[in-house]
Amino acid sequence: MATRLAVPRIQKVLNVLMSRPLTHAVLGACAALALAGCAVKKPAAPPASAASGAASANAAGVIACQAQEASSPLVGTWYAVSTPRGMAGQMQTVTVLKPDGTMSYESQLKVGKRVRPALRETGCWTYTNGIYTMQTTRSNGEPVDIEDPIYRNRYRVERVDAQRMTLREDIKGGQSSSAKKMAPNYRLP
């Protein structure tokens, strides 16, 4: 079932295509029908799990981040190097946490002298009761399904000051990692 927003776009595309030669119209109509089959209906209200986290979607499906305290010790640019379980090499990450509740996360995997880019994500973050939550809304520039748990990461903040932060994944046996605060314009090497 197509959403209310998708139907006018599809109709507009079909109208434009119908004004072109028959071959283009047939191919265009097939493409429009295929796109209509991919459209999904957005929920009228966000589920309770999304509303209680770092990001929530309103009735139009627009993601809204919650502003965080500007004085929060987590606000800033953080650089971390870790060796995730089951991976060869070192994962380097830069996470930027802004007071408006938005975040960006960039990582790369370094194996020996080879560097492989991994992810560039943006989204929202919160810090409540010692739990830091990152909710990705875009991965490598593409929107994500915020209901998919792979795009929500929760960490228990074990220690944070003006220069360093130590986190532990908020899961049983979660891995610990440390990050160093960097200049606001810091980029991965």
Secondary structure, 3 states (H helix, E strand, C coil): CCCCCHHHHHHHHHHHHHCCCHHHHHHHHHHHHHHHHHCCCCCCCCCHHHHCCCEEECCCCCEEECCCCCCCCCCEEEEEEECCCCCCCEEEEEEEECCCCEEEEEEEEEECCEEEEEEEEEEEEEEECCEEEEEEEEECCEECCCCCHHHEEEEEEEEECCCEEEEEECCCCCCEEEEEEECCCCCCC
